[in-house]
Amino acid sequence: MQIRVIESESWNWYRVGEIFTVRDAHKYGDIGVQVHKNSKGVSPDVVQHGHYEFV
């Protein structure tokens, strides 16, 4: 499962247009979805609800 970032605040580590593979859609369900930060699959982080769409 993948997401595309559709909104971002200046303090977020992600930017509009980036695509990430979802690592765990439920672990941080109250905040957003956990994703891999890069193509090597390391450094998981969270993209906030409302800032992404599924692709």
N, CA, C and O atoms as a Maestro MAE file, in Angstrom:
{
 s_m_m2io_version
 :::
 2.0.0
}

f_m_ct {
 s_m_title
 :::
 protein
 m_atom[220] {
  # First column is atom index #
  i_m_mmod_type
  r_m_x_coord
  r_m_y_coord
  r_m_z_coord
  i_m_residue_number
  s_m_chain_name
  s_m_pdb_residue_name
  s_m_pdb_atom_name
  i_m_atomic_number
  :::
  1 25 0.850 -1.160 0.000 1 A "MET " " N  " 7
  2 3 0.000 0.000 0.000 1 A "MET " " CA " 6
  3 2 0.906 1.236 0.000 1 A "MET " " C  " 6
  4 15 1.918 1.281 0.698 1 A "MET " " O  " 8
  5 25 0.522 2.231 -0.793 2 A "GLN " " N  " 7
  6 3 1.301 3.464 -0.863 2 A "GLN " " CA " 6
  7 2 0.396 4.677 -0.685 2 A "GLN " " C  " 6
  8 15 -0.809 4.626 -0.928 2 A "GLN " " O  " 8
  9 25 1.023 5.774 -0.249 3 A "ILE " " N  " 7
  10 3 0.324 7.047 -0.129 3 A "ILE " " CA " 6
  11 2 1.080 8.122 -0.900 3 A "ILE " " C  " 6
  12 15 2.285 8.017 -1.128 3 A "ILE " " O  " 8
  13 25 0.349 9.149 -1.293 4 A "ARG " " N  " 7
  14 3 0.936 10.351 -1.892 4 A "ARG " " CA " 6
  15 2 0.594 11.509 -0.968 4 A "ARG " " C  " 6
  16 15 -0.554 11.656 -0.550 4 A "ARG " " O  " 8
  17 25 1.580 12.325 -0.651 5 A "VAL " " N  " 7
  18 3 1.369 13.485 0.221 5 A "VAL " " CA " 6
  19 2 0.638 14.566 -0.577 5 A "VAL " " C  " 6
  20 15 1.077 14.948 -1.662 5 A "VAL " " O  " 8
  21 25 -0.481 15.055 -0.032 6 A "ILE " " N  " 7
  22 3 -1.274 16.079 -0.713 6 A "ILE " " CA " 6
  23 2 -1.294 17.407 0.040 6 A "ILE " " C  " 6
  24 15 -1.786 18.411 -0.474 6 A "ILE " " O  " 8
  25 25 -0.759 17.408 1.253 7 A "GLU " " N  " 7
  26 3 -0.699 18.621 2.070 7 A "GLU " " CA " 6
  27 2 0.461 18.489 3.038 7 A "GLU " " C  " 6
  28 15 0.775 17.388 3.492 7 A "GLU " " O  " 8
  29 25 1.105 19.616 3.360 8 A "SER " " N  " 7
  30 3 2.241 19.586 4.273 8 A "SER " " CA " 6
  31 2 2.395 20.935 4.952 8 A "SER " " C  " 6
  32 15 2.204 21.979 4.328 8 A "SER " " O  " 8
  33 25 2.736 20.911 6.212 9 A "GLU " " N  " 7
  34 3 3.036 22.137 6.961 9 A "GLU " " CA " 6
  35 2 4.548 22.360 6.917 9 A "GLU " " C  " 6
  36 15 5.298 21.432 6.613 9 A "GLU " " O  " 8
  37 25 4.993 23.552 7.209 10 A "SER " " N  " 7
  38 3 6.422 23.880 7.120 10 A "SER " " CA " 6
  39 2 7.275 23.034 8.059 10 A "SER " " C  " 6
  40 15 8.447 22.789 7.772 10 A "SER " " O  " 8
  41 25 6.703 22.581 9.182 11 A "TRP " " N  " 7
  42 3 7.469 21.792 10.156 11 A "TRP " " CA " 6
  43 2 7.463 20.290 9.868 11 A "TRP " " C  " 6
  44 15 8.196 19.544 10.517 11 A "TRP " " O  " 8
  45 25 6.647 19.826 8.905 12 A "ASN " " N  " 7
  46 3 6.612 18.402 8.575 12 A "ASN " " CA " 6
  47 2 7.866 17.998 7.827 12 A "ASN " " C  " 6
  48 15 8.438 18.803 7.093 12 A "ASN " " O  " 8
  49 25 8.295 16.767 8.002 13 A "TRP " " N  " 7
  50 3 9.487 16.264 7.317 13 A "TRP " " CA " 6
  51 2 9.176 15.859 5.882 13 A "TRP " " C  " 6
  52 15 10.099 15.703 5.083 13 A "TRP " " O  " 8
  53 25 7.913 15.686 5.534 14 A "TYR " " N  " 7
  54 3 7.510 15.285 4.184 14 A "TYR " " CA " 6
  55 2 6.995 16.484 3.398 14 A "TYR " " C  " 6
  56 15 6.619 17.506 3.973 14 A "TYR " " O  " 8
  57 25 6.983 16.343 2.070 15 A "ARG " " N  " 7
  58 3 6.567 17.427 1.187 15 A "ARG " " CA " 6
  59 2 5.493 16.944 0.220 15 A "ARG " " C  " 6
  60 15 5.419 15.757 -0.097 15 A "ARG " " O  " 8
  61 25 4.664 17.872 -0.245 16 A "VAL " " N  " 7
  62 3 3.593 17.559 -1.195 16 A "VAL " " CA " 6
  63 2 4.169 16.887 -2.435 16 A "VAL " " C  " 6
  64 15 5.184 17.320 -2.980 16 A "VAL " " O  " 8
  65 25 3.503 15.819 -2.868 17 A "GLY " " N  " 7
  66 3 3.912 15.094 -4.064 17 A "GLY " " CA " 6
  67 2 4.743 13.855 -3.807 17 A "GLY " " C  " 6
  68 15 4.852 12.995 -4.680 17 A "GLY " " O  " 8
  69 25 5.336 13.746 -2.621 18 A "GLU " " N  " 7
  70 3 6.139 12.565 -2.309 18 A "GLU " " CA " 6
  71 2 5.232 11.346 -2.157 18 A "GLU " " C  " 6
  72 15 4.092 11.452 -1.705 18 A "GLU " " O  " 8
  73 25 5.765 10.185 -2.545 19 A "ILE " " N  " 7
  74 3 5.043 8.921 -2.418 19 A "ILE " " CA " 6
  75 2 5.833 8.013 -1.495 19 A "ILE " " C  " 6
  76 15 7.048 7.872 -1.631 19 A "ILE " " O  " 8
  77 25 5.123 7.392 -0.544 20 A "PHE " " N  " 7
  78 3 5.755 6.511 0.434 20 A "PHE " " CA " 6
  79 2 5.009 5.190 0.514 20 A "PHE " " C  " 6
  80 15 3.800 5.127 0.289 20 A "PHE " " O  " 8
  81 25 5.748 4.136 0.837 21 A "THR " " N  " 7
  82 3 5.153 2.840 1.123 21 A "THR " " CA " 6
  83 2 4.734 2.826 2.586 21 A "THR " " C  " 6
  84 15 5.522 3.168 3.468 21 A "THR " " O  " 8
  85 25 3.505 2.433 2.835 22 A "VAL " " N  " 7
  86 3 2.991 2.372 4.205 22 A "VAL " " CA " 6
  87 2 3.613 1.180 4.912 22 A "VAL " " C  " 6
  88 15 3.567 0.056 4.412 22 A "VAL " " O  " 8
  89 25 4.184 1.427 6.058 23 A "ARG " " N  " 7
  90 3 4.778 0.358 6.860 23 A "ARG " " CA " 6
  91 2 3.733 -0.266 7.774 23 A "ARG " " C  " 6
  92 15 3.635 -1.489 7.870 23 A "ARG " " O  " 8
  93 25 2.956 0.575 8.441 24 A "ASP " " N  " 7
  94 3 1.924 0.092 9.361 24 A "ASP " " CA " 6
  95 2 0.801 1.125 9.394 24 A "ASP " " C  " 6
  96 15 0.983 2.234 9.898 24 A "ASP " " O  " 8
  97 25 -0.347 0.759 8.861 25 A "ALA " " N  " 7
  98 3 -1.475 1.691 8.776 25 A "ALA " " CA " 6
  99 2 -2.210 1.836 10.104 25 A "ALA " " C  " 6
  100 15 -3.038 2.736 10.245 25 A "ALA " " O  " 8
  101 25 -1.927 0.965 11.094 26 A "HIS " " N  " 7
  102 3 -2.688 0.957 12.332 26 A "HIS " " CA " 6
  103 2 -1.896 1.361 13.574 26 A "HIS " " C  " 6
  104 15 -2.487 1.791 14.565 26 A "HIS " " O  " 8
  105 25 -0.582 1.231 13.538 27 A "LYS " " N  " 7
  106 3 0.235 1.477 14.736 27 A "LYS " " CA " 6
  107 2 0.026 2.884 15.304 27 A "LYS " " C  " 6
  108 15 -0.072 3.057 16.519 27 A "LYS " " O  " 8
  109 25 -0.043 3.884 14.427 28 A "TYR " " N  " 7
  110 3 -0.269 5.264 14.860 28 A "TYR " " CA " 6
  111 2 -1.596 5.771 14.305 28 A "TYR " " C  " 6
  112 15 -1.689 6.910 13.847 28 A "TYR " " O  " 8
  113 25 -2.617 4.925 14.346 29 A "GLY " " N  " 7
  114 3 -3.908 5.218 13.755 29 A "GLY " " CA " 6
  115 2 -4.560 6.498 14.230 29 A "GLY " " C  " 6
  116 15 -5.349 7.094 13.497 29 A "GLY " " O  " 8
  117 25 -4.246 6.941 15.457 30 A "ASP " " N  " 7
  118 3 -4.834 8.185 15.950 30 A "ASP " " CA " 6
  119 2 -4.111 9.418 15.413 30 A "ASP " " C  " 6
  120 15 -4.635 10.527 15.517 30 A "ASP " " O  " 8
  121 25 -2.919 9.247 14.840 31 A "ILE " " N  " 7
  122 3 -2.133 10.362 14.305 31 A "ILE " " CA " 6
  123 2 -2.132 10.344 12.775 31 A "ILE " " C  " 6
  124 15 -2.332 11.376 12.134 31 A "ILE " " O  " 8
  125 25 -1.907 9.177 12.204 32 A "GLY " " N  " 7
  126 3 -1.783 9.034 10.755 32 A "GLY " " CA " 6
  127 2 -1.323 7.639 10.407 32 A "GLY " " C  " 6
  128 15 -1.737 6.673 11.048 32 A "GLY " " O  " 8
  129 25 -0.470 7.513 9.397 33 A "VAL " " N  " 7
  130 3 0.064 6.203 9.013 33 A "VAL " " CA " 6
  131 2 1.582 6.208 9.099 33 A "VAL " " C  " 6
  132 15 2.228 7.215 8.808 33 A "VAL " " O  " 8
  133 25 2.139 5.082 9.498 34 A "GLN " " N  " 7
  134 3 3.586 4.940 9.567 34 A "GLN " " CA " 6
  135 2 4.101 4.543 8.185 34 A "GLN " " C  " 6
  136 15 3.559 3.637 7.552 34 A "GLN " " O  " 8
  137 25 5.145 5.223 7.723 35 A "VAL " " N  " 7
  138 3 5.709 4.967 6.401 35 A "VAL " " CA " 6
  139 2 7.218 4.807 6.481 35 A "VAL " " C  " 6
  140 15 7.844 5.152 7.483 35 A "VAL " " O  " 8
  141 25 7.793 4.273 5.401 36 A "HIS " " N  " 7
  142 3 9.244 4.255 5.246 36 A "HIS " " CA " 6
  143 2 9.655 5.603 4.676 36 A "HIS " " C  " 6
  144 15 9.060 6.066 3.703 36 A "HIS " " O  " 8
  145 25 10.659 6.241 5.264 37 A "LYS " " N  " 7
  146 3 11.096 7.553 4.801 37 A "LYS " " CA " 6
  147 2 11.846 7.510 3.482 37 A "LYS " " C  " 6
  148 15 11.874 8.508 2.762 37 A "LYS " " O  " 8
  149 25 12.459 6.373 3.145 38 A "ASN " " N  " 7
  150 3 13.215 6.332 1.896 38 A "ASN " " CA " 6
  151 2 13.091 4.982 1.220 38 A "ASN " " C  " 6
  152 15 12.518 4.046 1.777 38 A "ASN " " O  " 8
  153 25 13.625 4.888 0.028 39 A "SER " " N  " 7
  154 3 13.471 3.680 -0.783 39 A "SER " " CA " 6
  155 2 14.185 2.464 -0.199 39 A "SER " " C  " 6
  156 15 13.906 1.339 -0.613 39 A "SER " " O  " 8
  157 25 15.093 2.660 0.744 40 A "LYS " " N  " 7
  158 3 15.799 1.537 1.368 40 A "LYS " " CA " 6
  159 2 14.986 0.902 2.489 40 A "LYS " " C  " 6
  160 15 15.375 -0.126 3.043 40 A "LYS " " O  " 8
  161 25 13.849 1.523 2.820 41 A "GLY " " N  " 7
  162 3 12.972 0.940 3.829 41 A "GLY " " CA " 6
  163 2 13.419 1.147 5.248 41 A "GLY " " C  " 6
  164 15 13.052 0.372 6.131 41 A "GLY " " O  " 8
  165 25 14.207 2.181 5.491 42 A "VAL " " N  " 7
  166 3 14.655 2.461 6.856 42 A "VAL " " CA " 6
  167 2 14.047 3.768 7.356 42 A "VAL " " C  " 6
  168 15 13.430 4.514 6.596 42 A "VAL " " O  " 8
  169 25 14.229 4.025 8.633 43 A "SER " " N  " 7
  170 3 13.771 5.254 9.272 43 A "SER " " CA " 6
  171 2 12.269 5.476 9.130 43 A "SER " " C  " 6
  172 15 11.853 6.424 8.465 43 A "SER " " O  " 8
  173 25 11.451 4.630 9.736 44 A "PRO " " N  " 7
  174 3 10.008 4.849 9.651 44 A "PRO " " CA " 6
  175 2 9.598 6.128 10.364 44 A "PRO " " C  " 6
  176 15 10.216 6.523 11.352 44 A "PRO " " O  " 8
  177 25 8.577 6.758 9.870 45 A "ASP " " N  " 7
  178 3 8.018 7.948 10.493 45 A "ASP " " CA " 6
  179 2 6.533 7.998 10.159 45 A "ASP " " C  " 6
  180 15 6.019 7.090 9.506 45 A "ASP " " O  " 8
  181 25 5.838 9.041 10.595 46 A "VAL " " N  " 7
  182 3 4.391 9.122 10.444 46 A "VAL " " CA " 6
  183 2 3.992 10.309 9.570 46 A "VAL " " C  " 6
  184 15 4.528 11.407 9.716 46 A "VAL " " O  " 8
  185 25 3.044 10.075 8.660 47 A "VAL " " N  " 7
  186 3 2.412 11.131 7.878 47 A "VAL " " CA " 6
  187 2 1.024 11.342 8.479 47 A "VAL " " C  " 6
  188 15 0.262 10.389 8.639 47 A "VAL " " O  " 8
  189 25 0.698 12.590 8.810 48 A "GLN " " N  " 7
  190 3 -0.546 12.927 9.487 48 A "GLN " " CA " 6
  191 2 -1.785 12.636 8.651 48 A "GLN " " C  " 6
  192 15 -1.748 12.688 7.422 48 A "GLN " " O  " 8
  193 25 -2.898 12.324 9.345 49 A "HIS " " N  " 7
  194 3 -4.197 12.209 8.686 49 A "HIS " " CA " 6
  195 2 -4.498 13.507 7.956 49 A "HIS " " C  " 6
  196 15 -4.165 14.586 8.446 49 A "HIS " " O  " 8
  197 25 -5.119 13.413 6.799 50 A "GLY " " N  " 7
  198 3 -5.491 14.582 6.025 50 A "GLY " " CA " 6
  199 2 -4.392 15.117 5.143 50 A "GLY " " C  " 6
  200 15 -4.628 15.990 4.308 50 A "GLY " " O  " 8
  201 25 -3.173 14.596 5.323 51 A "HIS " " N  " 7
  202 3 -2.041 15.046 4.511 51 A "HIS " " CA " 6
  203 2 -1.706 14.069 3.398 51 A "HIS " " C  " 6
  204 15 -0.734 14.280 2.673 51 A "HIS " " O  " 8
  205 25 -2.484 13.009 3.244 52 A "TYR " " N  " 7
  206 3 -2.163 12.003 2.236 52 A "TYR " " CA " 6
  207 2 -3.420 11.405 1.618 52 A "TYR " " C  " 6
  208 15 -4.526 11.516 2.149 52 A "TYR " " O  " 8
  209 25 -3.198 10.761 0.464 53 A "GLU " " N  " 7
  210 3 -4.244 9.966 -0.177 53 A "GLU " " CA " 6
  211 2 -3.610 8.639 -0.574 53 A "GLU " " C  " 6
  212 15 -2.412 8.580 -0.850 53 A "GLU " " O  " 8
  213 25 -4.399 7.587 -0.605 54 A "PHE " " N  " 7
  214 3 -3.890 6.281 -1.025 54 A "PHE " " CA " 6
  215 2 -3.774 6.245 -2.541 54 A "PHE " " C  " 6
  216 15 -4.637 6.763 -3.249 54 A "PHE " " O  " 8
  217 25 -2.704 5.632 -3.038 55 A "VAL " " N  " 7
  218 3 -2.506 5.489 -4.492 55 A "VAL " " CA " 6
  219 2 -2.394 4.031 -4.861 55 A "VAL " " C  " 6
  220 15 -2.225 3.703 -6.036 55 A "VAL " " O  " 8
  :::
 }
 m_bond[219] {
  # First column is bond index #
  i_m_from
  i_m_to
  i_m_order
  :::
  1 1 2 1
  2 2 3 1
  3 3 4 2
  4 3 5 1
  5 5 6 1
  6 6 7 1
  7 7 8 2
  8 7 9 1
  9 9 10 1
  10 10 11 1
  11 11 12 2
  12 11 13 1
  13 13 14 1
  14 14 15 1
  15 15 16 2
  16 15 17 1
  17 17 18 1
  18 18 19 1
  19 19 20 2
  20 19 21 1
  21 21 22 1
  22 22 23 1
  23 23 24 2
  24 23 25 1
  25 25 26 1
  26 26 27 1
  27 27 28 2
  28 27 29 1
  29 29 30 1
  30 30 31 1
  31 31 32 2
  32 31 33 1
  33 33 34 1
  34 34 35 1
  35 35 36 2
  36 35 37 1
  37 37 38 1
  38 38 39 1
  39 39 40 2
  40 39 41 1
  41 41 42 1
  42 42 43 1
  43 43 44 2
  44 43 45 1
  45 45 46 1
  46 46 47 1
  47 47 48 2
  48 47 49 1
  49 49 50 1
  50 50 51 1
  51 51 52 2
  52 51 53 1
  53 53 54 1
  54 54 55 1
  55 55 56 2
  56 55 57 1
  57 57 58 1
  58 58 59 1
  59 59 60 2
  60 59 61 1
  61 61 62 1
  62 62 63 1
  63 63 64 2
  64 63 65 1
  65 65 66 1
  66 66 67 1
  67 67 68 2
  68 67 69 1
  69 69 70 1
  70 70 71 1
  71 71 72 2
  72 71 73 1
  73 73 74 1
  74 74 75 1
  75 75 76 2
  76 75 77 1
  77 77 78 1
  78 78 79 1
  79 79 80 2
  80 79 81 1
  81 81 82 1
  82 82 83 1
  83 83 84 2
  84 83 85 1
  85 85 86 1
  86 86 87 1
  87 87 88 2
  88 87 89 1
  89 89 90 1
  90 90 91 1
  91 91 92 2
  92 91 93 1
  93 93 94 1
  94 94 95 1
  95 95 96 2
  96 95 97 1
  97 97 98 1
  98 98 99 1
  99 99 100 2
  100 99 101 1
  101 101 102 1
  102 102 103 1
  103 103 104 2
  104 103 105 1
  105 105 106 1
  106 106 107 1
  107 107 108 2
  108 107 109 1
  109 109 110 1
  110 110 111 1
  111 111 112 2
  112 111 113 1
  113 113 114 1
  114 114 115 1
  115 115 116 2
  116 115 117 1
  117 117 118 1
  118 118 119 1
  119 119 120 2
  120 119 121 1
  121 121 122 1
  122 122 123 1
  123 123 124 2
  124 123 125 1
  125 125 126 1
  126 126 127 1
  127 127 128 2
  128 127 129 1
  129 129 130 1
  130 130 131 1
  131 131 132 2
  132 131 133 1
  133 133 134 1
  134 134 135 1
  135 135 136 2
  136 135 137 1
  137 137 138 1
  138 138 139 1
  139 139 140 2
  140 139 141 1
  141 141 142 1
  142 142 143 1
  143 143 144 2
  144 143 145 1
  145 145 146 1
  146 146 147 1
  147 147 148 2
  148 147 149 1
  149 149 150 1
  150 150 151 1
  151 151 152 2
  152 151 153 1
  153 153 154 1
  154 154 155 1
  155 155 156 2
  156 155 157 1
  157 157 158 1
  158 158 159 1
  159 159 160 2
  160 159 161 1
  161 161 162 1
  162 162 163 1
  163 163 164 2
  164 163 165 1
  165 165 166 1
  166 166 167 1
  167 167 168 2
  168 167 169 1
  169 169 170 1
  170 170 171 1
  171 171 172 2
  172 171 173 1
  173 173 174 1
  174 174 175 1
  175 175 176 2
  176 175 177 1
  177 177 178 1
  178 178 179 1
  179 179 180 2
  180 179 181 1
  181 181 182 1
  182 182 183 1
  183 183 184 2
  184 183 185 1
  185 185 186 1
  186 186 187 1
  187 187 188 2
  188 187 189 1
  189 189 190 1
  190 190 191 1
  191 191 192 2
  192 191 193 1
  193 193 194 1
  194 194 195 1
  195 195 196 2
  196 195 197 1
  197 197 198 1
  198 198 199 1
  199 199 200 2
  200 199 201 1
  201 201 202 1
  202 202 203 1
  203 203 204 2
  204 203 205 1
  205 205 206 1
  206 206 207 1
  207 207 208 2
  208 207 209 1
  209 209 210 1
  210 210 211 1
  211 211 212 2
  212 211 213 1
  213 213 214 1
  214 214 215 1
  215 215 216 2
  216 215 217 1
  217 217 218 1
  218 218 219 1
  219 219 220 2
  :::
 }
}
